[in-house]
Amino acid sequence: MLLRRALFLPLHLRFQRRFLAETLDNVLATSLRDIARSGARVMELQLRNSNDLVCHQLMCEFVGDACICRLSLALERVPRLQHLDLSHNQLRALPDAVYTLQNLKTLNVQENQLTILSTDVEKLMELETLDVQYNKFKTLPVKQLETLTKLKTLRVVGNFELIEQLETLKMSKQLKEKIVVE
């Protein structure tokens, strides 16, 4: 019945109804397939311990392991993404596409195998929470992190070499106050 009524609405009202539905949709994706379906409407992507990140490309050096090749392509389709959870995936690197997500507020990459956070992190101007717990960081791009004025929390628990270096790293008092070490 509702479908029949919608068909009889004037064209401009049908367009307004469709536009309103799309703008109110804050889509949560839990797989790369969800991104293919919902694309630009995805606001949150949860790929915690995801089989979607296991590489199946025979020519890739990471075949059978977590890899960023498919993830990179998927992230290009979600420009409105605000929350990204890539935790527990044994990732060795983050794709450059992560740093193009201009609306990103939360980046959770805990419990991977990351050793480096790109200086491109400074492009994430909306970032409020960065969780890099239990990786293998020895240092962080302090200068770039200090440019993130909206950053509230930086969790570094479990990065033992990094925690040892925190005392010697030159950083502002404001950034030091945002770091969670335990």
N, C-alpha and C positions, 0 to 999 in steps of 0.2 A: 504494500500500500504506500509506504513512504517513498519507494523508488518511483512509483507512478507519479506521485505528487512532485518529486524533484524534476522529472522530465517535463512537467508542464510549467515549471518556473521560468520566467524570462531569463535569457542568457546571462545578463549582468548579475542576477541574483544567484544563479548556479555558480558563476565564477567566484562571487564573494563568499559563498558557502565553502567552496573548495579551498580558497585561499585561507579562510579562517581555520579550517581543519588542519591545513598544513602548518600554519604558524603556531597552532596550539600543540601540535605533535612534538613531544620531546622524546624521541625514540631511543630506547636502550638496545644496543646490539651486543650479543654474546658470542657471535661467530662472524667469520668473514662472509658467510652466506647472507647473514642479516644485513651487512653493509651493501651487498649486491642488490638486495631487495629495497632497502630504505634510503640508501645513499646519503644525500645532503641533509636529510632530516635527522640523522643520528647525532645525538648530543652526548651520549655516554657509550663507551666501548669497554666491555669487560672481557678480557682474554686471559684471565688468570688460569695458569696451568693448561693452556689450550693446545689441543692436537692440531688446530688450524695452523699453528706456527711451525710444525714439523715439516721440514723441506722434503719434497718428493722429486725434485729436479735432479736427474741422474748426473748432469754436468756440474752441479753445484758442489763445492767443497764441503758443505754442511749437510749433505743428503742424510736423512734419518735423524738429524738433530734440529734443534730450534734454529730458525733462520729468518732473516728479515726480508727476503725477496718478495714474498706474497703480501706481507704486512705493509711494506712500502707502497705498493700499488693500491691497497685498500685505504690507506690513510689519505691518499690524494682525493678520494671520493667523499670525505667527511669534513668539509671545511668549517662546519659549525660545532665541531666536537669540543666539549668542555671538560670531560672527565675520561681519562685513559688509564686503564689498569692492565699492565703487561707483566704483573708479578708472577713468580714461580714458573718461569719458562726457560731458564738456563740460556738466555740470550747473551751473546758475547758483545753485541753492539746494538745501538739504536739506529733505525734508518733516518736519513736526513729529513724525510717527510714529517717526522715528529716535530721538528723545529719550524715547520711552516704552519702549524695549527695555531693561528692567531687568537683564538678564543679559549684556548686550553687553560683551565683553572687548576686541575689536579692531574699530576703525572705520578703514577705508582709503578715503579720498576724494581720493587724489592725482590730479593731472593732470585737473582739472575747471576750471570758471570761477568758483569760489566766492570771494566777497569778505567774507562774514560767517559767523562761527560763533555760533550762538545761545547766549544765556546759559543756555538749557535744558540745555546740555551737563552741567551740574551734576547732572542727574537720572541720569546714567550712572555710578552708583556702583561698578560692577564693571569699568569701563574700565581696561585696562592699556596699550593701545597706540592712539595717535591719530596717523594719518598724513595730513597736509594738504599734502604736498609739491606744488610746482608748481601753485599756485592763484594767486589775486590778493588774498590777505589783506594788510591794512595793519596790523591789530591783532587781538588775541585777547581773549576774556573771561577775563582773568587771575584775577580774584577767584573765578570759578566753577571754573576749572581747578584752582585750589589746593585746592578741597574734595574733589577726586578722589584719595583716599588710596591707591588701588591703581594709579594711573597710574604707569607705569615709563618710557615713551618717548613723546615728542612730536616728530614729525619735521616740520620747517618748511622744508627745503631748497627753493629756487626761489621763495620768496615774498619777493622782493627788498625791497619796501617794509617788510614786516614785520621782516625781519632787521635792516634799518637802525634800526627802532624798538625793537628788543629791549633795547638799552642804556638807553633812557630809560623803558621800562615798569617800573613798580613791581611787583616780584614776589619771592616768597620764594626763598631760596637753593636750597631743595629743588626747586622748579619749574624754576629755571634749570639745575640739574644734569640734568634729564630731557629738555631740549630738544636736538635734533640739528639742527645748521645746515649741515653739510657731509657 
